[in-house]
Amino acid sequence: MRGAEELDSSEDPQELYLNMRIAGKNHAALLDTGCELTVIPSRLVRRKAIRHTTRTLITANGTAVTILGWSTLKTYVGDTEVLIHGLVSDLFVDVTLGIDWLEDNYVLWDFAGVKK
């Protein structure tokens, strides 16, 4: 997917976000290579669209994250429709695009070229 112009660095140089539109509103999704699975905040998903899953999510410090289920979210990056499949949780504020999404979408990240 092309879209380097859609990437924004936050104040923290370790965080990078992908700007997208969800249901006509602008959102920033965190690109997180340290997260194995993509997580979607529950406020962005209709309850009827949440499917049962047996998947679990454990944070780096070993804390279990409450998961409501699994869903697919239709988003737009620029004019390109992008589907995000992920776990749904009440505990997340931003969409977190994990390594699963990055690999599924063939994202190439130039770490050496990131400005410091």
N, C-alpha and C positions, 0 to 999 in steps of 0.2 A: 504494500500500500504506500503510495506517495503521500506526503503530508508534512514534510519537515517544516513547512511554513506554519503548520498548525500546532507546533510544539512550543510550549512556554516553560521557561525555568522559573521556579518559585524563588523566594528569597534564600531557601536552603539549596545550595548547589548539588546536593545529593538527591534532590527530588525533581522529577520531570513530569509534566502533565500534557495530555493530549486534549485539545479543545474539541468539543463535539456538541451537537444539538440533540436533545432528547425531548420529545413531545413539544417541539417548538421553543425550548428554552436552552440557553447556553450552559454547559457544564464543563468542568475540567476533570478528566480521568487520570488518576495517578498511574504511571507506568512503573511496575514494581517487579524487577527480576528476582527478588527474594521471596515472592509469594508464589507458591506452586499453582494455586487456583484463583481464578478471577472471582471477585466478590462485588455484588450489586447491592446498593442500599435499598432496603425494603420500600422506602418512600417513592422510589422510581418504578415500582412494579405493582400492577393490579394484583390483589390477593388471589383472584381466580387464575392468574397466569403462573402462580407458583406451584411447581410439581414436587412431589415427594422425592427425597434422596436419602441415601444412607451415607453419603459423603460427610466427612467431618473436617473441621479446620482447627488447627492448633497453632498458636502464635509462636514466635521464636523463643519466648520465655516459658513455653509449655502450657499456657492458658488455653483452655478450650473456648472456642467462639460459638455462640448460639447460632445455629443455621435454621432458617425457616423452610428452606427447600432450594430448588433449582429453577431457573427461568432464562428466557431469552429476551434481550432488550434491543429494540431497533433504534439505532442512532445514525447521525450523519456527521461525517468529517468533511467539511466543505460541502460539496454536492454529492459525495459518495456515500451510499447507504452502507452501514457497517453493523453487522449483527454481533451482539455480545452475549455469549452463553456463560452463565456463572451461578455460583451459590448466592443466595439471598440472605441478608442479615440486617437486623435492626441496629447493629452496633457500628456500622460503617456510615460515614458522612459522604464520602466520594466514591465513585466507581473506582475499583482498584483492578487494573488490568495486570493479571499475573503472567507468569512465564508460559502458562498454557495458551493464553490469548496471543502473546507475542510470537510464539512458535507457530500457532495455527495461521497467523496472518503474515508470516515470513518477515517480521520486523527486523530490520538491520539497524543496530545502534552503534554509532561510532564513538566509543568511549574516549579514544585518544583525541578526537576532535572537539570534545565538549570544552567550552570555555571555562576557565577557573577564575 
